[in-house]
Amino acid sequence: MMTTRNRLAAGLFVGIFSLGTLSFAQPQTGFDELYANTALAAKSPRPAPVREWTVMAYINGKNNLSNYAVGDINQMEKVGSSDQVNMVVEAGTMYRPSLPDAPSLGPMGEPRFGDTAVRRYLIAKDGDAATINSPVLQELPGADMGDWEHLVEFVAWAKSRFPARHYALVVWNHGSGWRSYTRKKTPGKVSSQGISYDDETSNHITTVELGKALAKVAPLDVYAHDACLMQMADVIYEFHKSARVVVGSEEIEPGEGYAYDSFLRLLVAKPAASAEEVGVMIVDSYAQSMAGHKKGVTLSAVRADAMPELQRLVSEWARLAMGLRDSFWLKFAQTNTRRFYDSDYRDLYHFIRMASDWSEDPALRLKGAEIMRHIDQRVVIKNVALTEKYKEAHGIAIYLPGGFFSRYYKEYEELAWAREGSWDEFLKRLRR
């Protein structure tokens, strides 16, 4: 059974993942007292009451994570929405037909899935851990969850029907950092980033598209990637103006993802929590749920408004480094920096510390110290890195290709981090 959210390891082999029978309640048209005022089933709904928080989860399980999608929604239902917290979900699922004579492969040997569904829910508390019983507010047959404009439509819909003083958005799916391994309409070519892979439509959201989407739905108090490898400076910078706090993992995530029951329990108990406190709630609840994970996990919450200063400092450091004659020690530092599942993704703090410490140039050392201080004091709100293996994971990664099998991808220059700074130039110089 696949157990991670990593597109590189899991998403390319959906055909070998056999999903079990998923259980859903039939779409509901009635609401209990908690939801009666929203009147969402009516043709002319009255405005819903303004809550403290609306948490929106875009759960794209139209791939080999479908069972995990159902499991996470059932986790949410252990707590449910409250009079101050709305938990709103769009969930896509894709699974094999249960009929014994249904073919599991198409004519070319490709995975052939059965029923798919995209539904929107207002999460209600119940004690049934096997069946989703929350009210189904909309059925969206054929919806493309790999389309960034569909993500925009979901958030706009949720905000209009569940107004709140604060908004959090979770994008739940496979993740592969800034890059993916297919470009739309050009199979086999790298494109900038991958998240929200929809196996029914063969579409996904790139970093640039994610930036466009979040700009359209801004402001967000919290944006969270419940996906692998997404907590990268190069990724976050693309939408740093659209969210206050960004939560994500430098490393791959186990398939279970966030601990939604624990997180919601904390938020419902403290609905007046700030954006930073909510970010910490997600990180802490995840760390507690993963405490026994043998391979180790990472998760951090960072301040998005600290990213422009980080970009400026890193660019200045890169220009200083490019001005030095000897690059051997830079390459040695790159090789020994804490790397993650994709070995081209390295911890930014760890690299800067080693490269600066080994340099005899006082200006570079001072700039490196400034970067590390900024990451410690301004960028990272909370970071957890479980097991000794990840002691040098400081909460934010960066693209740092190196090694015999690595190469620099020119598509990286599509990202705002590269266009507006000097890191891409440094990477090209480092590989000479």
C-alpha positions in Angstrom: 0.0 0.0 0.0 1.3 3.4 -0.8 1.8 5.4 2.3 3.1 8.9 1.3 1.8 12.0 -0.3 4.8 12.1 -2.7 3.9 12.4 -6.3 7.4 11.1 -7.3 7.0 7.8 -5.4 3.3 7.2 -5.5 1.4 9.2 -8.0 3.0 7.7 -11.0 2.0 4.2 -10.1 -1.7 4.5 -9.4 -2.4 1.2 -11.2 -0.8 -0.9 -8.5 -2.8 0.6 -5.6 -6.0 -1.3 -4.9 -8.5 0.9 -3.1 -11.1 -0.5 -0.8 -14.8 0.1 -0.8 -15.6 3.7 0.2 -18.8 4.6 2.1 -20.8 7.8 1.7 -24.1 8.8 3.0 -26.6 9.9 0.3 -26.7 13.7 -0.4 -28.7 15.4 2.3 -31.1 18.4 1.9 -31.9 19.0 5.6 -29.7 20.6 8.3 -29.7 20.4 12.1 -30.0 23.5 14.3 -26.3 24.3 13.8 -26.7 24.8 10.1 -30.3 25.9 9.8 -29.4 29.6 9.5 -27.2 29.0 6.4 -30.2 27.8 4.3 -27.8 26.6 1.6 -30.3 24.2 0.2 -32.8 26.9 -0.5 -33.0 28.5 -4.0 -32.5 32.0 -2.4 -30.4 31.3 0.7 -30.2 33.9 3.5 -26.8 35.2 4.5 -25.1 32.9 6.8 -24.0 34.1 10.3 -20.4 35.4 10.5 -18.2 33.0 12.4 -14.7 33.5 13.8 -13.1 31.0 11.4 -14.0 29.3 8.1 -11.5 26.4 7.3 -11.7 25.4 3.7 -10.2 22.0 2.7 -9.7 21.3 -1.0 -9.2 17.5 -0.8 -8.3 16.2 -4.2 -8.5 12.4 -3.8 -9.0 11.7 -7.5 -5.9 9.6 -7.5 -4.4 6.8 -5.3 -5.0 8.9 -2.1 -8.8 8.4 -2.3 -9.1 6.2 0.8 -7.1 8.7 2.8 -9.4 11.5 1.7 -12.4 9.6 3.1 -10.4 8.9 6.3 -9.5 12.5 6.8 -13.1 13.7 6.3 -14.2 11.1 8.9 -11.5 12.5 11.2 -13.1 16.0 10.8 -16.5 14.6 11.6 -15.2 13.5 15.1 -15.3 17.2 16.0 -17.4 18.9 13.3 -18.2 22.6 12.8 -19.3 24.7 15.7 -21.1 28.0 16.4 -17.8 29.8 15.7 -15.9 27.5 13.3 -17.1 26.4 9.9 -15.3 23.3 8.4 -16.1 23.3 4.7 -14.7 20.7 2.3 -14.6 20.0 -1.4 -13.6 16.3 -1.8 -12.9 14.5 -5.0 -12.7 10.7 -4.9 -11.8 8.1 -7.5 -11.9 4.4 -6.9 -12.3 1.1 -8.6 -15.7 -0.4 -9.3 -16.7 -3.1 -6.9 -18.2 -5.4 -9.5 -16.1 -8.6 -9.8 -16.1 -8.6 -13.6 -15.2 -4.9 -14.0 -11.9 -4.5 -15.8 -9.1 -2.8 -13.7 -7.0 -1.8 -16.7 -7.8 0.0 -19.9 -6.9 -1.3 -23.5 -3.4 0.1 -23.3 -2.8 -1.3 -19.8 -3.4 2.1 -18.1 -5.3 2.3 -14.8 -9.0 2.3 -15.4 -11.0 3.7 -12.5 -14.7 3.4 -11.8 -16.9 5.9 -10.1 -15.6 9.4 -9.4 -17.3 12.0 -7.3 -16.7 15.6 -6.3 -18.8 16.8 -3.5 -18.9 19.8 -1.2 -19.7 19.4 2.5 -20.3 21.4 5.6 -18.7 19.1 8.2 -21.0 18.0 10.9 -20.1 16.0 14.0 -21.0 12.3 14.1 -19.7 9.1 15.7 -19.6 7.0 12.5 -15.9 6.5 11.6 -16.7 4.6 8.4 -19.3 6.8 6.6 -19.3 10.4 5.6 -22.6 11.7 7.0 -22.1 15.5 6.7 -24.5 17.5 4.6 -23.7 17.3 0.9 -24.2 20.9 -0.3 -23.2 20.4 -4.0 -22.5 17.6 -6.4 -20.0 18.5 -9.1 -19.7 15.7 -11.6 -16.7 16.1 -13.9 -15.1 18.9 -11.9 -11.4 19.2 -12.7 -9.6 19.6 -9.3 -6.3 20.1 -11.2 -7.6 23.4 -12.6 -6.5 26.4 -10.6 -9.6 28.3 -11.6 -11.8 25.6 -10.0 -9.8 26.0 -6.8 -10.6 29.8 -7.0 -14.3 29.0 -7.5 -14.4 26.7 -4.5 -12.8 29.3 -2.2 -15.1 32.1 -3.5 -18.1 29.8 -3.0 -17.1 28.9 0.6 -16.3 32.5 1.5 -19.7 33.7 0.2 -21.7 31.0 2.0 -19.7 30.7 5.2 -18.5 34.2 6.0 -16.0 34.6 8.8 -13.5 37.0 10.3 -10.7 34.7 9.4 -10.1 32.2 6.6 -7.8 29.1 6.3 -7.3 27.1 3.1 -5.8 23.6 3.0 -4.8 22.1 -0.4 -4.7 18.3 0.1 -3.0 16.0 -2.4 0.3 14.8 -3.8 3.1 17.4 -3.8 6.4 17.6 -5.5 7.9 20.9 -4.5 8.3 23.5 -7.2 8.5 21.1 -10.0 6.5 18.1 -11.4 7.4 15.5 -14.1 4.8 16.3 -16.7 3.9 19.5 -18.5 0.3 19.9 -19.6 0.1 18.9 -23.2 3.8 18.1 -23.3 4.3 14.8 -21.5 7.7 14.2 -20.0 8.8 17.8 -19.8 9.3 19.5 -16.4 6.9 22.2 -15.4 6.9 24.5 -12.4 5.6 22.7 -9.4 3.0 20.0 -8.9 0.1 19.9 -6.5 -3.5 18.8 -6.8 -3.0 16.1 -9.3 -6.3 15.0 -10.8 -5.9 11.5 -12.4 -9.3 11.7 -14.1 -8.4 14.8 -16.1 -4.5 14.4 -16.1 -4.3 18.0 -14.9 -2.5 19.6 -11.9 -1.8 23.1 -10.5 1.6 24.6 -11.0 3.4 27.0 -8.7 2.6 29.9 -11.0 -1.0 28.9 -11.2 -1.2 28.5 -7.5 0.1 32.0 -7.1 -2.6 33.2 -9.5 -5.3 31.3 -7.6 -4.3 32.6 -4.2 -4.1 36.2 -5.4 -7.7 35.9 -6.6 -9.0 34.5 -3.3 -6.8 36.7 -1.0 -6.7 37.5 1.8 -6.1 34.2 3.6 -5.1 34.1 7.2 -3.6 30.6 6.8 -2.7 28.6 3.7 -1.6 25.0 4.3 -0.1 22.4 1.9 -1.2 19.0 3.2 1.1 17.5 0.6 4.8 16.4 0.3 7.8 18.6 -0.2 6.0 21.9 -0.5 7.5 24.1 2.2 10.1 25.7 -0.1 11.1 29.4 -0.2 10.8 29.3 -4.0 7.2 28.0 -3.7 6.0 30.3 -0.9 7.4 33.4 -2.5 5.0 32.9 -5.4 2.0 33.8 -3.2 3.6 35.6 -0.2 1.2 38.6 -0.7 -1.9 36.4 -0.4 -1.6 34.6 2.9 -0.3 35.6 6.3 0.8 32.1 7.6 1.9 29.2 5.4 2.1 25.6 6.8 3.9 22.8 5.0 6.5 20.0 5.0 10.0 20.1 3.7 9.9 16.3 3.5 7.4 13.8 2.2 4.3 13.2 4.4 2.7 9.9 5.3 -0.6 9.2 3.6 -2.6 10.1 6.7 -1.6 13.7 6.4 -2.7 16.2 9.0 -4.4 15.2 12.3 -7.7 17.0 11.5 -9.5 15.8 14.5 -6.9 17.1 16.9 -6.5 20.3 15.0 -10.2 21.0 14.9 -10.6 20.2 18.5 -8.0 22.8 19.4 -9.5 25.5 17.1 -13.1 24.9 18.3 -11.9 25.2 21.9 -10.1 28.5 21.0 -12.0 30.1 18.1 -10.5 33.6 18.8 -7.0 32.2 17.9 -4.8 34.3 15.7 -3.5 33.1 12.3 -0.1 32.3 13.9 -1.8 30.3 16.6 -3.8 28.3 14.1 -0.6 27.6 12.2 1.0 26.3 15.4 -2.1 24.2 16.1 -1.7 22.4 12.8 2.0 21.8 13.4 1.6 20.6 17.0 -1.3 18.3 16.2 0.5 16.8 13.3 3.7 16.3 15.4 1.7 14.6 18.2 0.0 12.2 15.7 3.3 11.3 14.0 5.4 10.9 17.2 5.9 7.2 16.6 6.6 7.5 12.9 9.9 5.6 12.4 11.1 7.4 9.3 10.6 10.8 10.7 8.5 13.8 9.5 8.8 17.6 9.2 6.2 20.4 9.4 6.6 24.1 9.8 4.5 27.3 10.0 6.1 30.4 8.5 5.3 34.1 8.1 4.6 34.9 4.4 5.4 38.6 4.9 8.9 37.7 5.9 9.6 36.2 2.5 10.6 39.4 0.5 13.3 40.1 3.1 14.5 36.5 2.9 14.6 36.7 -0.9 16.6 40.0 -0.7 19.1 38.5 1.8 19.6 35.3 -0.1 20.1 37.1 -3.4 22.8 39.3 -1.7 24.5 36.3 -0.3 24.4 34.6 -3.7 26.0 37.6 -5.4 28.7 37.6 -2.9 29.3 33.9 -3.3 29.5 34.3 -7.1 32.2 36.9 -6.7 34.5 34.5 -5.0 37.1 32.6 -7.0 37.0 29.2 -5.3 33.6 27.4 -5.4 34.8 24.0 -4.2 33.8 24.6 -0.6 30.3 25.8 -1.9 29.9 22.5 -3.7 31.1 20.6 -0.7 28.5 22.4 1.5 25.8 21.7 -1.1 26.6 17.9 -1.0 26.5 17.8 2.8 23.4 19.9 3.3 20.3 18.1 4.7 18.4 16.9 1.7 14.9 15.5 1.4 13.2 12.8 -0.7 13.9 14.8 -3.9 17.7 15.3 -3.4 17.6 18.6 -5.3 15.6 20.0 -2.4 17.8 21.1 0.6 17.3 22.9 3.9 18.1 26.6 3.2 19.4 27.4 6.8 21.7 24.4 6.9 23.3 25.2 3.5 23.8 28.8 4.4 25.4 27.9 7.7 27.8 25.4 6.3 28.7 27.5 3.3 29.2 30.6 5.3 31.1 28.9 8.1 33.6 27.3 5.7 34.2 30.6 3.9 37.1 32.9 4.8 35.2 35.9 3.3 34.0 38.1 6.2 31.2 39.7 4.1 29.8 36.3 3.1 29.9 35.1 6.7 28.1 38.2 8.0 25.4 37.9 5.3 25.0 34.2 6.1 24.5 35.1 9.8 21.9 37.7 8.8 20.0 35.1 6.8 20.0 32.5 9.6 18.9 35.1 12.2 16.0 36.2 9.9 14.9 32.6 9.4 15.0 32.0 13.2 13.4 35.2 14.3 11.1 36.2 11.5 10.4 33.5 9.0 9.7 30.4 11.0 6.9 30.5 13.6 7.0 26.8 14.6 9.0 23.9 13.2 9.0 20.3 14.1 11.5 17.8 12.7 11.0 14.3 14.3 13.9 11.9 14.6 17.6 12.6 14.7 17.7 12.3 10.9 16.0 15.7 10.5 17.8 17.7 13.2 19.1 20.0 10.4 15.6 20.6 8.9 15.0 24.2 10.0 11.6 24.7 8.5 12.2 25.9 4.9 13.8 24.3 1.9 15.1 25.6 -1.4 16.0 24.2 -4.8 19.7 23.3 -4.7 20.5 20.7 -7.4 23.8 18.9 -7.2 25.3 15.5 -7.7 26.0 13.2 -10.6 22.3 12.6 -11.6 21.1 16.2 -11.0 20.7 18.9 -13.6 19.5 22.5 -13.5 16.0 22.9 -15.0 15.6 26.2 -16.9 11.9 26.1 -16.1 12.9 27.2 -12.6 13.2 30.7 -14.0 9.5 30.9 -14.5 9.2 31.4 -10.7 9.1 34.9 -9.2 11.8 33.8 -6.7 14.2 33.3 -9.7 13.0 36.2 -11.8 13.3 38.8 -9.0 16.5 37.5 -7.4 19.9 36.0 -8.0 19.5 32.4 -6.7 19.0 30.9 -10.2 22.2 32.6 -11.4 24.0 31.2 -8.4 22.8 27.7 -9.1 24.0 27.9 -12.7 27.4 29.2 -11.6 27.7 26.5 -8.9 27.3 23.8 -11.5 30.2 25.0 -13.7 
